Amino acid sequence: MSIRLRLIFSLLTIAIVPMAFTSLLLFTNLKGVIVKNFINESPSLVTNEVLLSEINSIGQLSLIICFVSLFLILIIAVSMAQTISRPLKLLEFGVKFVGKGNLDYKLNVESDDEVGRVSLAFNQMAENLKKVTASKNELNKEIDRRSKVEFLLLKRTKELEQLSTTLTEEKKMREAQRNALNNTALVSETDLEGKIVYVNDPFVKISKYTEKELLGQDHRIINSGYHPHSFFENLWSTISQGKVWKGEIRNRAKDGALYWVDTAIGPILDDEHKVMGYISIRFIITDRKQLEKSLKESNQELDQQAQRLKISNEELEQFAYVASHDLQEPLRMVNSYVKLLEEEYKGKLDKEADKYIHYAIDGAERMMLLINDLLAFSRVGSQRKEVKKTDCSLILEELFQDLKLVIQENKASITHDPLPTIMSDELQVRQLFQNLIGNAIKFKGDKRPEIHVGVERENNEWKFSVRDNGIGIDLKQSDRIFVIFQRLHSRDKYPGTGIGLAISKKIVERHNGRIWIESKLGQGTTFFFTIPIIKGDKYE
Amino acid sequence: MNNGKLVDILLVEDNAGDVVLTRKALEKSKVLNNVNVVEDGEEALEYLYGRGKYASATRPDLVLLDLNLPNKGGLDVLLEIKEVDELKQIPVVILTSSEAERDIVKSYKLHANCYIQKPVDFKQFVDVVKRIEGFWFSIVMLPPK
């Protein structure tokens, strides 16, 4: 129930008291009239009608009074309630308004009563509240500022932490590096005069001196005397100029053991970049040096061997030439005299003698062939190579002329690609083609020989091929065919000494080429050989 | 041309085997010949000059000269023959087993009349000797002695 209602209600209560009193008064008045009438008992004095009208008029009057006073009291009550509730209402509004945060709002203090005092107190409170709010704002701002600072601080701290981590890692790395260096390298430091002021463990260990023995000494203590004086002069002149000297030094340990070190010596600079001493880092390379030495030795050995081989090859060739040449003379005698024997005594002795003579002649003739071939073979190597422009097509045409009879006899058909002009020993290349084409005809199968001489240019060399449709070669034998006097067939079937391909191989190799075959038994063989292209070659 | 006259041949050869073979070959030839053999260079020149034990020797119509000889080599003999006016017209056939190019060149430079390598085969040898004789005594005109 609002204050206003309570007020109106209380005022109305107050108003009822006089009304009740008035009513009582009127009622009492009315009662007196009645009593007086009864007491006088004079029927003449007051009739019933008069009494009734009297009562009615009193009743009406009191009703009017009652309503008027009720109305007046209501007006008064309402206006009084108004005077009390208006400031309260204002107070309520103000409080709500201030409560919403409008601390600058001031309540209108109209009265000096409780409401006025409450308003005043409220204004005071709002004022205080405003002050407090103002300082709260300040505080918030301060808090903001501080949190920003805190954030920055945190960030910086993190950065610092990171930096510190990095620094720690770097330190760790440096330590690891130093450890690694100490594990692998000999480190020493000297002063300007070269007196040792620091040595690490590996240095001490390999030198077999104690650290105490080394400190204060110069590096001559481990000098092996291997290097000339100028070697160290050069070292000193380099490092005293502030440069780093690098080189390999052979040192001597206390017990006389020698060890090689790959050495770098450089200056240690102070803050003003002045040389204050020298640091040397050495790696033990004794094993490598030994390896180098043995490598060098074995290289030398190889060179010597190659040289010896070359000499012995030359000697062998010379020997083959001389031997076959000198063998020719007595062989000529043997051959001549068995022939003479046969000529003059055949049929004059017995049959056995004739047979023996025949064997002797056969042997002598074969030996003559072998010696001739051996001579031809050794000539390929011993004769000076005369390199000149060689038109291979022309060579083939000439060869076909030379081999005309053989070609006709065997009904061979020989074709060839357009062949290049190469730089070579013409005579030898002619012999090479002659050997290969001769072979192709000789080892023909049942078919009519078809031979093709081809050429391809591959990188820096000509790849020639001589292809036939002959009996073919078992590839298992392909290594043997190029060896001197190696034959795959009996002499009766295919005559020859087995020199042709050996000579061919030698010719190709003398021209820095390679020779090989591709073949299928019964289907033919292709001989390939390469000749490097040198300036002057041209393809036609 | 030889008109059935006996021809004198000087064979300068130290190898007895070759001497026999050459004689054998010459025997088979149609030309009548007289073969005299000396075994070294010194003797060859003695013979040609008609000195010492060869004082009665007739100057040969042809010299068959080997190059590999003891004492004085074949080329030295050749050099002297071709330098001496009274000997230089005698044809000298080099008959040797050497096939060395330098021997061939040297021989011709010293005016050898021809250079022949002894064939290894006996039949060929006989043939070659016959041909030498046939050429020099049947085809070629030689100056009078």
Interface residues (C-beta under 8 A of the other chain):
Chain A: Q328 E329 L331 R332 M333 N335 S336 Y337 K339 L340 E343 M368
Chain B: N15 G17 D18 L21 K24 S97 K118 V120 D121 F122 K123 F125
